Amino acid sequence: MADTRLIQGRYRLLDLIGRGGMGEVWRARDESLGRRVAVKCLKPLGPHHDQSFTRILRERFRREARVAAALQHRGVTVVHDFGESDGVLYLVMELLEGRNLSQLLEENRHHPLPVADVLDIADQVASALAYTHQQGIVHRDLKPANIMRLTDGTVKICDFGIARLGHDIGFTARLTGTGIAMGTPHYMSPEQISGAPVDQRSDLYSFGCVLYEIATGAPPFDLDDAWAVLVSHRDTPPEPPRSHRSELPGYFERIILDLLAKEPEQRPDDAREVGRRISAGRAAPGYVPTVVSASLRRPPAPGTGARPEAVSSRESRLPSWTRGMTTGHKATGAELRDTPPDAAAGLTGDWIVRPETGRVQEPPPTERPTASPELVTALTGRHNAGLSLGRLGRWTEAGEVHRAVAAEREHALGPDHPDTLASRYEVGFTLSRTGRPADALREYAHVAEARGRLLGADHPDTLAARQEMGFVLGQLGRHFDAHQVYSSVLAARQQVMGPDHPDTLRCRHNLAFNLSRLGRLEDSYRMACEVAAARARVLGPAHPDTLVTRYEVAYALGQLGRWPEALEAYREVAQARAEALGPDHPDTLAARYEVGISLGRLGRSAQALELYRELIDDRTRVHGPAHPETLRARHGLGVNLGRMSRWEEALAESRDVCAIRERVLGPDHPDTLVSRREVAVGLGWLGRWADALTEYRRVAAAREHVLGADHPDALASRNDEAHCLEQLGRGQEAVELYRRVAALRQQRVAGGH
C-alpha cells in the first residue's frame, strides 16, 4: 500500500511517522483539501481468518470508525475519514504537533510534571472524558501514551475506539472472555483485570493512574513484574501521592485516591464531577471527598520470599488471558525510548521509531564512549539532519534529534565542548518554536553562560544565544527584560559585526517588535523603517526577512492610527509575498487578512467584504473550513457586514463562526468569546437587548473565570453588560455595575498591573 503513495486517489503518503503492532502511521497530504493529515494503515488481515470473520471485522471497523469520526470535542483527536484500499483498512486523522505524556515525563528525566501543568492536564482530560462518556463511549486503554499535549497547551485524548479495533482484529493483546481488550497493566482497572464488564468508571480508574504518575513521577504500582502489578491493582490500596510529593494540593490527592477506588461504585459518578472538583479545588481550599475503599491486604511482592504455592495461588486468581503477560511500556523508563517522535499523528502505541529520529540510550558515566573521529562525524551528520528537519518546519522531530545528539556529544566530548553547546542551542531553538518558551529560556541561558565563559561575552556565538533569550522572554510576555537583552546584544553586534550585518539587523528587527509591545509605538515605527530599508539594501527588497520587517512597519502604522499608509504597506507586502513565496503561502494569506482589517478601519467595508470572501475561499481550500485562520477571515466578514448595517447577515455569520469555534477551540477560548461578543453586538443592533444581555453575560463570566475579574477584557465585557442594561431601562443596575467596574480598575492600577 505504501508503494502507491496515494490512497483512494486523495491521500498522498509523505513520510512514515511510526510502525507498531497495529500497522503504520504516515504523515500525508489530503490532495482534495490541501491540508496535512495523519493516515493510520491497519495491518492486512492474515490468511488464517475465514471470509465470514473478515467480513464481520470490516463491518466492526466501519462502525467503530464512524463512532470515532462523530466525536467533536477539542480534547479528542479528530477522525476525518476512513475506508479500505487494496485490502488495507485506513483511518485519516488530524495531524497533531506536540508530545504525549509519556514523552513529557521522559523529557523531564522521569521527574513529575509541574503542579500547575498536572492540574491543567487533569482539567482538560476530565472535560474530554465527560464528553465522550456522555456519547456512550468508553476508551478502555487510557494511558499517558494516549494523551497528547499540543504546543499551544491543548490536551487531546487519542485512539478512542481505535485501540479496541486493533485488539479485536488480533493485532496486539488477547481478549477476555467478554471480548474486552486488555489495556496496559500499569493503567488497568480491577474490573478489567478480573474480566468483568467495564463502563466509563473503568476509564476513571485509568485516569487516576495517569494523574498519579504525572503528579509523582511513577504509576501507583511501579513494579516490573506484570503479575504483581495486576494483583496490586486488584487488592492493594495505593500510597497517597503526597507521600511522594508533599507540594501536591490536598484536594487533588483526594481526587486521585477516589479515582483509584477498587470498586467502581466508590469512584466519582462521572468525569464531569471530577472536572467540577478540580475547578473547585483550584479556586478554593474547601473540598469534600467521596469515600475511598477500605484498605485490603497487601500481597507479597516478587523477590520478597513469597512461597511458590502463594505465587501459584495468585496466578490462579487471574484470568487466563494474562498468562505470559509482560508489563509493557510505562510512561517512564528505558523502554519509552521506543516511542514515536512526537506521536505527531495523535496516534499512539508501541511504535518503533525510525533510527534518524529516535532517542539514544545514554550510557552510564563509567561507560562513556571515546570520542573517535567516526563518532564525531556521525554526530555531525545527525546534527545536520536535525537542522534539515527544522528548515522543513518539523520542529518537534528536529528537537528529538538535537536532544539525542546533545546527550551523546556531552558524554563523548564534554558539557562545554562547542559541538555540545551547538546542539543545546538547537534544542532551545526547537523548544521556542514548539510553544515551550520557559524551557527554551533555560536552555539558552545555559548556552550563553558557557559560551561567555569560554569564548567571551562579545563572541558571535555568545551573542546568538543571548539574542534568542530576548526572543523567548518576549514570548513569555517579559518585554522589559527582553528590551534590556536586545539593547545589550545590539550594542555588541554593531561594534563587532557592523550595523548592516544580517545578525545585527535581525536583532534590530526584534528590538523594534518588542518596542511596540512596550507601547513605544513611534520608536518602534522609526526603527522598523530603518531595518526594512537596510534589509532591502543588504538582502534585497523581496527577501522574506525584508518583507517581515515591512509587515512590522505596516503594523506600527496601524497602531499609530495611520490606516491609509498601513493599508498601502500591507498591500505591498501581500503582493511581494505572493510573488516570492506563492499566493497560498501562510505569510501571503496573513498579509491579505491585514489588508482587510485596514479596509474596514477606513470605512471601506464593501471592499473588505469582497477581500474576505476571496480569502475565505482560499483559506478553506488550503487549510479547511474549520481552521482557525479560516474562521478568523469569516469573523472579519461578519464584522464588516455589521458595519454596512446588514445585521441579519452579520448575526447569522457570527453565530455560525461562534458555533464552530466553540466546537473546535472550546467555549472559553478567546476567539470563541470574541465571536460570542459579536453575536451580542448583532442582537443589540437588531433591538433584541434581552438576548444580547444573555450573551454579554456569558462572555463576561467566561473571561472572569479564565482571566480574572480585574483583567481589562473582563472589565470591558462587564461594561458591555452595563450598556445593555441601560438599553433595557434597568438604569440602577447599570450604574451599580459601572461603579463595580471602576473600582476593579482602580484596584488593578493600585496593584501595579
N, C-alpha and C positions, 0 to 999 in steps of 0.2 A: 504493500500500500504506500509505503514511504517513497518508493521509487517513482510513482506517478507524480508526486509533489502537488497534485491538485485533487481535491475531494469534491465529487459531485459538481465539477466544473466551477466551484465557487471558492473553496478554502485552500489557499496555497500554503503548503508547509514550508517554513523558512529555516528553522533550526530546532534541534532536539533539546528539550529542557531536561527531561529525565526519563528513566526507564525503570520499571519495577514489576511487581507480581501481577498487576492488572493490565499492563501494557505500556504504552508510551504517551508522553505529553509533548506536544510540539507548540512552539511559538509560530503563529500563522497569520496570514492576512486574508480578511474577507474581501474578495475582489468586487463583490456587489456593492458593499457599503464603504469600501476603502478604509477599514479600520483593522487594528491589530487585535487578535483574539488568541485564545489557547484552545488547542484541539487535543482531546484525550481519546486515544485509539485503544479500545479494549482488545485483549488478545483474541485471536480467532478461536472458535470452538473446535476442540480436537476431534479426531475420528471416533473416539470411544463414545461420543454422545450419539444416541439414535436420533432420527429425524423428528420424532414427536417431542422428545425432550428439548431439542434445539429450538423447535417452534415455540414451545412454552417459554423458554428463556428469552427468546427475542421479544415475545409479547410482554413479558415481565419487564424487560429493558425499556420498551417503549412506554409502558405505563409509569414506571418509576422516573424516567427522564421527563415525561410530561409533568409529573408532580414537582420535580426539581425546577423545571423551567417556569412553573407557575409562581414560585416563591419570589416576591418582590419586596425586599427589605434591604436597607443599606448595610445591614450586618450579615447578609447571606450572599455568597458568591452567585452571580447571575449566570444561568444557563441560557444561551441564545438559541441553540439549535441542536438537533440530534438526528441520527439516521444510521444507515448501513451502506457501506461501499466496498465492493469486492469481498463480501463475506466478513468484513470487519465493522463492528459497532463503534460509533464515534459520538462524542459529545463536543459541542462548541461552547466555550465559556469565556467570560470576561478575563482579560489578561491583567493580573494584579502586579503592582510593584510594592514590595515590602518584605517583611520577614515573618516566618511563623514563630510561635512562642518557643518552640524547641531551639530555634536558631538564636533568638534573643537571649535565652538563658545561656547557651553555649558561648555566645559572643561576650556575655557578662562574666565569663570564666567560672560558670557554674554557681555564681552568687545569685541570690534572689533579685528580682527587679525592684526598682524604687517603689516605695509605698504608693506614691501618687499614681504611678503607671499601673500598679496592680489594681487599685480601686477603679481607675478609668476603664481598664480592660474588663474587669468584673461587671461594671455597669453596662457596657456595650454588649457583652456576650449575653447577659441576662435579658436585655431587650430583644436580641435576635432569637434566643430560645423561646421567649414568651410568644413572639410572633409565630414561629414555626410550630410550636406546640398547639397554638390556637388553630392552626391549619390541620391538626391531627397528625403531624409528622414527628417521628422520634428519630434522632440521629443514630444512636446505638454505638458510635465509635468516636465519641468526643475525647480529644486528647490535645496536648499542646501543638503537635504537628498539624492538626486540622483547624487551627485558629491562626489567622493571619493578622498582623498589624501593618497597615499600609503606611507609606511615607508621610501621609497627611494626618496620621493618628487614628484613622478609621480602623475598626476591628471587624473582621469578617470570619464567619464560620464556613468551612469548606466541606465539600463532599457529602452534602445532605442527600441521602438515598443512594449515592453512587457507591460508597463503600459496601453497602449491603448488596448492591447489584453484583459487584465483583466477587464477593463471598459466595453468593448464590450460584454463580456460574462456575465456581470451583477454582478461582484463580489463586486464592490465598488460604485463609483459615477454614477449618471444618465447620460444620453446622451442629447445633444442638438438636435434640430430638424434636424440638418445636419449630425448627427452622430459623432460629435466631443466630445470626452470625456472631461469633465471639469477637470481642474487641481486644485492645492491648492490655495485658494483665495488670499493669500499674494503674489503670483507669477504669477497670470493670466494676460494675455494681454487684453486690452479693446475689441479687436475683439472676443476673446474667451468669454468674459462676455456677449457681445451682441448676441452671437450665430452665428456670421458671419464666413465664411470660413477662415481658418488660413493657413499660409505658414511659411517659415523659419523666417520671420520677427517677428512672434509671439514668437519664441524661443529667438530671440534677446531681446525682451522686458523682458521676464522671466530672461534672463541672466543679464540684467540691474538690476532687483530686487535682484538677488543673490549678485551681486557685491556691491550694495548699502548696503546690510545687513552685509556682511563680512567686509566692509570698515568702517561702522558706528556702528555696533552692533545691529541694528534693521532694519526691512524691511522698504521700503519707506512709507508705510501706516500702522503704527503699532497700529492697533485698534483691540479691542476684539469683536466687532460686525461685523458679516460677511457682512451684508448689507452695512455698512459704508465702509468696505474695498473694496467691489466691485464698489460702486459708486465712491470712491476716485480714483481707477484705471482708471475709465472711464472719470471722469470730473475734477479731482484736480491735478494741477502740483505738483510734489514732491518738498520738501525743498532741496536746494543744499546740497550735502553731506558735504561740508566743513563748513557749519554752525553747524554741529555736531562734526566735527573733522578737525581742521584747518591745520594739518600737511599733509593732503592728497594733492598730486600734483594737480595743477590746470587743467592740461590737462586730468587727469584721471576723475576728476569731470565732465568735459565737455563730455567725452565719456559716462559716466553713464547717464547723462541727455539726451544725444542724443538717447541712447538705450531706454529710458523711454518716448520717444515722443508718444503722444496719437495716432497719425496717422501713420500707417505702412510705408507710403512713406516718412515720415520725419525722419525715423531711418536710420542708416548706411545701405548701399546697401547689405552687407553680412558680415558674421563673419570674412572673410579674411581681409576685410577693418578694422574691429575692431582690429584684431591682428596686422595689419600694424601700426595703430595709437598707440597702446600700445607700440610696439617696438620703434617707432619713438620718442614717449614721454619719454621713459626710456633713450634714447640715447641723446636727445637734448631738450632744453626748448621750441623751436618753435612748435606751434600747431594751426591748423585751424579747428574749429569745424563745423559740419553741423548745419543747422538751427533747433532750438528746437521749438516745437509747442508753440503757444501763450498761455498765462495764461487764464484759464477758471474759472468760478465762483466756489468757494468752497462751497459744500453743507453743511447744518447744521449737526454737528456730534451728535450721540446719547447722550442724557443726557445734552444737552445744551439748552433745552427749545424749540426744534423744535415742531411745531404743529402736531397733529396726522394726519391731512389731508396731510401735507407735506411728512410725512413718507409714507403714503399710496400712494401718487403720485410717490414717489421714487421707491417703490416696484413695481408699475405697469409698470415702465420703464425697469425692469429687466426681463430676460427670465423666463419662468415658472419653469424651472428645478432648479432654485436657491431657491425655496420655502423650508423652513425648514433647510436651509444650515447653517452649523457652520463653524467657521474659520479654523478648522483643526489645524495641528501642524505647528507652525512657527519654525524657526531654533533655537530660544531661548525660554526660559520659562519652567515652571514646566512640561508641557506636554511632553517635549522632553525626560524626564527620562524614557519613554517607548520605546525608540529607541533600536535597537538590539545591542548587543556587537559587535563593530567594523563594523557592516554590512559586515562581513568578506567575504560574497559571492559576494559583489559588487551589491547586490540586496537590494533595499530599499523600504520603505513604512511604514505604520502604524503597525509595528511589536510589538508583545507582548513578552518581554524578559523573558527568564527563570529566576526564582527567584534567583538562585545562582549566576547569572552574572549580575543582574540588578543593576541600581544605586539606592541609597537610598535618599529620600527627606529629606534634612536637616531641622530640626525643628527650629523655631525662638529661639533666645537666651533665651527668657522668658519661653520657654517650654523645656529646656534642660532636658533629661531623667536622672533618678537616675541610678547610676552605680550598678545595682543589680547583685548578683552573676550569675543569669541566663543570663543576658545580656552579662556579661564578658565572660562567657562560650560560648555563641552563637557566639560572635565576634571572639573568638579564633578559633572556628571551621571554620568560613568563611575565616579567615586569612590563615589557613592551606589548605583550598580548593584552595585559590589563589596560594599558593606555589606549589600545585599539578599541576595546570594548567601550571605554569612556567616550571616544570620538563618535561611536555609534549611538550614544545615548543610553547604553545599557549599564547604568551606574551601579546598580546593586551587584551585578555579576562582576563588574570591574573591581568593586570593593572586596568581593570574595578572593579574587586573585591577589590583590595587593596585600590583604591581611595575611594570606598564606605565605607570600614571598617575604613580607616583613618579618614574620616569625622565623623563617629559615635563615634569612640574612642575619638576624640578631644572633642566632645560635652559631652560625658559621663565621661571621665577620665581627660581631660585637655590636652593642647597642648604639655606639657613637660613630660607626662607620658611615661614610657619606651615602653608600648604597642603602643601608638600613634606614637612614633618615629620609632618603628619597622615597622609599616605599611607604614610610609612615606619613609623609606629606601627601602622597596619593591616597592613602586611606582617609585622611582628613578631607581631601577634596571630594571623594565619593560620599562621605557622610554628609557633607554640606549640601550635596545635590540630591540626597535622598531623605531630606526632612529631619536630619539629626544634628542641628547646629551646635547644641551643647556638647555632644560627643566630639564633633569636629573641632570645636574650640580647644578642648583638652589635648587633642592630637597635635594641632598646630602649635599650641603653647609649648609642648614638649620639644617639637622640632625646632622652633625658634630659639628656645633656651639653649639646646645642644649646639645648634649651628652658631649662635652668637658666641658661645664659649669656645668653640673650636675654630671658627672661621673669622669671627669678628662681627660687631654689630651692624656694620655697613656693607657686609658682603652681599652680593645679589641674592644668594640662596637664603640668607637670613631674612632679608627684606621681603622676599616672596612669601615666606611663612608668616611674617608679621602682617603683611597686606591681607592675606587670607583670614587672619584673626580679625581684622577690621570688618571683612565681609560677613563673617558669621556673627560677630557682635551686632551688626545691623539686622541680620536675620532674627536675632533674639530680642530686637527692639531696644537694644542698648546703644542708641545713636550717638549720645555724647561720648561714650567710651570709644565707639568706632571712629568718631571725628578726631579724637586725640591720636589714635593709632595711625589713621590715614595721614594726618598732618605731619607726624614724625617720619613716617616712611617716605612721604613725598619729598620732604626736605633732603633726606639722604639720597633718594633716587636722582633728584635733579643735580646734586653735587657729584655723584659717582657716575651716572649714565648720561646726563644731559636732559634738557627739557623735552626733546622730541623722541626719546626712546619709547618704543611701544609699551614697555612696562611702566614707564613714568606716566604716559598718557592714560593707561588703564587705572592707575592709582588716582589720577586727577578726575577721571570719569566717576570712579566710586565716591570720591570726596564730594563731587557735585551732586550726585544722587543723595548722599547722606545729608548734605546741607538742606535739601528740600524737605527731608523728613524731620529736620530740626526746626522747620518754619522759616529758614533764612532763604526766602524764595528769590530775591534779587541776586544774592550771592550765588545761589545755585544756577540761575539762568545765565549769569555772566560767565561762570566757569564752564558750564556745558557748551556755550557758544565757542569759547576758546578751544576746548578739547575737540569739538566737532571740526573746527577749521584745521587744527593741527593734524587730526587723524586723516582728514581728506587730503591734506598735503603729503603726509608720510605714507599712508596706506592706500589712498585712492578714495574717491567720493562714493563708490558703490561697495566698498568693503563692509562686511557685516558689522565690524566694530564701529565704523564711522556711522552707519545707519542706527546702531543702538544709541549712540550719543545724540544724533539728530532727533531721535524719538524722545530722548530725555529733554532736549530743548523744547520740543512741542509740549511735553507735559508741563514744564515750568511755565510756558506761556499761558497755558490754560489755568494753572494755579494762580497766575497773576491777573486773570480776567481778560487777557488779550486774545480772545477767541478767534477773531479773523486771522491773526497771524498763526495761532495754533492749528487752525483748520488747514491753512496752506502748508504748514510744516508736516502735518500728518499725511496729507495727500502726497507730498513729495516722497516721504519715507515709504508709503504704501506702493507707489509706482516703482521706486528703486528696488524695493524688496521683491516685487513681482518679477522684475527683470533679472535680478541677481539670484534669487532663491526659488522662484516659481510662484504662480498665483495661489497655490494651495498650501504653501508653507505656513506653519502656525504664526510665524512672525509677520508675514504678509497679512494674514487674516486679522491679527491683533491690531495692526495699524489701520486697517479698514474700519474696524469697530470704533476706534478712536475718532475717525473721520465722522462717523455717525453721531458720536457724542458731541462733537464740535458743532455739527449742523443743528442739532437740537438746541444747544446752548445759544445759538444765534437766531433762533426762531424760524429756522428753515426746515420745519418738520416734514413737509411734503417730500423734500429731497432726502431727509433722513429715513422716511418710510421706504422709499424706493431702495436706498442703500441697504437697509436692514433686511428687506425681503430677499435681495440677492445674496446677502451674507448668510442668511438662514439656510437658503438652498445649498450654498457651498459648504457650510458647516455640517449640515445634515448629510451631504454626500461624503464628506471626508471623515467626519467623526461619529455620525449617527444622531438621531433626533433627541436622545436624552443626554447627550454630552453637556457638561456644564457650560462650555462656551457657546454651544448652540442655544441653550436656554438663556444665556446672557444676551445674545442677539435678539431673541424673542422678547425678552423683558424690555429691551430698548425700543422694539417695535410698539409694544403696548404703551410705554410712556409717551411716545410721540403721537399715538392715536389720541391719547388724552389731551395732549397739547393742542390738537386740532378739534377738540370738543366732540370727538367721536367716542363718547363714553361707553356706550353699549358694547362696541367692538373692543375698546380698551379693557373693559371689565372682563369680557369673555377670554381675551388673550391672557390677562393677568391670572385669572383663575386656573386656566389650563397650565400655565407655567408653574404656578404655585403647587398644583397637584403633582406634577412630575417631579419638581424639586423636593417635595416632601417625601415622595416615594424613593427617589434616588439618593438624596442627600440627608434626609431626616427632617423631622418637623422643627427642630431648633437650630438648624444650620443658618448662618447669617443670610445666605442667598434666599433661602425659603422665607425667612422673615421679611426680607426686602420685598419679595413678591406679595406676601400677605398684606403688607402695608399698602402696596399699590392696589390691591383688591379693595381695601378700605377707602382709599382715595377715590376710586371709581364709584363706590357705593355712595360716598358723600356727595359727589358732584351730581349723582342721579337723584339726590334728595332722600336716600334711604339711610338716614342717620342712625337709626336703631341698629340696623345690620352693620353699619360701619363701626359703631361703638363696640360691638362684639369682636370684630376683627382687630381693632386697635388694642383692645384689652388683651387679646391673645398674644399679640406681638409684644406688648409691654411686659406681660407676665413671663414670657419665654426669655426676653432679653434680661430681665432682672434675675431669673434663675441661672442663666448662663454667665452673664457679665457682672452681675451685682446691681443693687438698686441705685447706686450713685454713678454708674457708668453713663457717659454722655449719650450713648444710643438709647439706653433705657429711659433716661430723663426726657429725651426727645419724644419717645413713644408715649410717655405719660402726658406730655404737652399736647400731643395729638388727641389723646383721650379727653383732656380737658376742653379742647376746642370743640370736640364732638358733643360733649355735654352742654356747652353753650348753645350749639345749634338745636339741641333738643329742649331748650328752655330750662335746663337744670343749672341755673347760674350759680347757686350757692355751692353745689358740689364741685363745679368747675373752679370756683375761687379757692376752695379748700385744697384742691389738687394742685393748682398753680402754686399755692403757698408751700405745699409739701415739696414740690419740685425745686423751688427756690431755696428752701432750707437744705435740701440734699446737695445742691450745687455749692452753697456756701461751705458746708462741711467738707466737700471734696477739695475746694480751694484751700481751706484751713489745714486740711490734712496733707497738703503738698502734692496732690495727684496731678 
